[in-house]
């Protein structure tokens, strides 16, 4: 299995495509990630959302048109998407249609797609619905906007909390093996061990 990284949208958001047996699982949906999937000749089956902020959900509608099942923590909610704020405060031309998730992970700690098995952990503080997906087989955690290389997600948005996010990072991410590769919503990849040693924010 291979992981393809993609960066797109107004705020350079990362999405990830996990290839398996001619199909793929997508983690987060920055704008136009579906075009890369089509150009690679892959069939997307599931979209795993680390949270619903607009920059991670811009391509949900396009991916649903390709037949994906949307998997996330909470039902669609405008206060989680934050697109009105993006348009009015930041001048970004965001237009995300309401969508209905196929699978909700609130209260669950694992999710599988065929042979791909993920451990799921709720790590709020950046957004109330933020979750991480850890795949032991791939030695990778998709950390969304919780932990980033040399940093962490912003906590100044409504519903955010630095204390809650730091607690989640320490207890849900820093407890993973040091060699675990962390693929975040923004910036380059890193490892859990490197962040434990060098991330001054945490």
N, C-alpha and C positions, 0 to 999 in steps of 0.2 A: 504494500500500500504506500502511496505517495501523498504528500501534502503540498498543494499548490497555494502560494500566498498571493493575494491580490489587494491592491490599495486603490481606493477611488472615492468619489464624492467630494463635497465642498470642504470637508475638514480632514481629508486624507485618512480615511478609516480603513482598517484592515479587515478582510474577510478571508476565509480559508476553505479550500476544496479538498476533501479527503477522497481519493480515488479508491474504489474497491470493486473488482470484477466488472469493469466496464460501466459501473454506475458511480455515483458520488454522493457524499454527505456534505452539505455546505454549513459553515459556521459563520453566522452574521451575513447581512445582506447590504453592503454598501452599493451605491449606485453603479449599475451596469455590470455587476459581477456575472449576471446571466449570459452576457455576450462572450466572456471568456469560457464559460462552461460549454456553450454551444460550439465555440471554435475548437475546443479540445475534443469534441465528439462524445461528451459524457452525458449520461442521463442522471439528473439530480433526483433523489428520492426524498430526502429530508433536509429541512433547514433548522438548525439549532441556533436560537437567539440567546446571546448572553444577557441582553436586556433590550428594551424597546426604543431607546433614544433614536431620533430621526435618522442619524447618520448610519445606524446599524440596520435600519429597516426600509431604506429607500427602494430596494429592489425586491421587496416581498411580493408585490403584485406580479411582477414579471416572472419570478420563480414559481409562484402558484400557477401561473398559466402554463408552466412546463410540467406541472403535476406534482410538485413537492408537497410534503406534509410539514406544516409549521409546528415547531416544538419550542415552547418557552415557559417561563415561570408563571405568568399571570395573563388574564384576558387582555385584549387590546384596550388601551385607555389613553386618551389624549394627554393626560398629565404625565404619562410615562413616555409618550412619543416626543412631546415638547416641540412640535412643528410650528405651532402658533407663535411661540417665543422665537423660534428660528427665523420666521418670516418678519415679525414685527420689530424685534430688537436687533437682529443681526443682518437683516436684509437678504436672507437666503431663500431662493425660489423652491421651497420644499413643498411637495404635495403628495402625502401618503394617504391612500384610501384605507378606511377601516378594514381590518382583516379578522378572520376567525381562526384562532389556533386550532390545530388538530389534536395536539397533546399538551396538557398543562402539567408542569413538574412541581408545582407548589406542594411541599410536604413529602416529595420523593427524593431518594438519594442515588438512583441509578436509572440509566436508560440505555437500551440496546437497539442497534440497527443491524440485523443479521449477526455477523461475527464481530462487529464493532461494539464494544462495551464501554460505557462511560459511567464514571462516578460523578454524581451531581452534588454541588454544594451551594447553598444560598449565601451570598456574600453582599449584603446591602451596604449602603454608605455612600456610594456614587449614585446609584439609582435604587429605589426600593425593590425592584424586581431582578437585580443583578444576580446571575448564577455563573458558576464555572463548570467546565466539563473536563474531567481528567480521564485519559485513556492510558492505562498501564501498559498495554501492548505496544503502543506507539511512543511511550515515554514522553507524553506531551500533555500539557494542560492548556486549554483555551480559556484565558483569564479575562477576556473582555476588557472593560475599563476599570478593573480593580487594581491589579498590579501591572506596572509597565517597567521597561528597562530603565532603571535609575529613577523611577517615580511611581506615582499612583494616580488613580482617577480623581478628578476634581470633586470636591464635597460641598461647594458653595451653592449648588442648585437646590430648589425646594425638595425636601425629602432626603437631602444629603446629610451625612454626619462623618466627620473625620474620625471620631472615637470609634464609631461602629465599623467603619471601613478598616481601620488599623487592626481592630480586634479580629475581623474576618480574615485579613491577610495573614496575621500571625497564627491563627488557629485552623484555617482551612487551606491556605497555600503553603505556608512555611513548614507545615507538617508533612508535605510531600517529599519524596526523595530528592536530595540535592541535585542529582543529574537530570531531573525533570526539565524539559524544555518548556518555557512559558511563551505562548503566542498570544499577544495582547491585541486590543482594538486599535492601538496607535503605536507607531515606533517599531524598532527592530526586536527580534527575538532575544531571549535571555534564558538563564537557567535559575531555578529556585536557589541553588547554592550560591550563585553569584549575587543575587539580590539580597540574600540573608547577610552576606558579608559586606556588600558595598552600597545598598540602597539607604541613603541618609534620611529619606522621608519616613521610612518605617523603623 
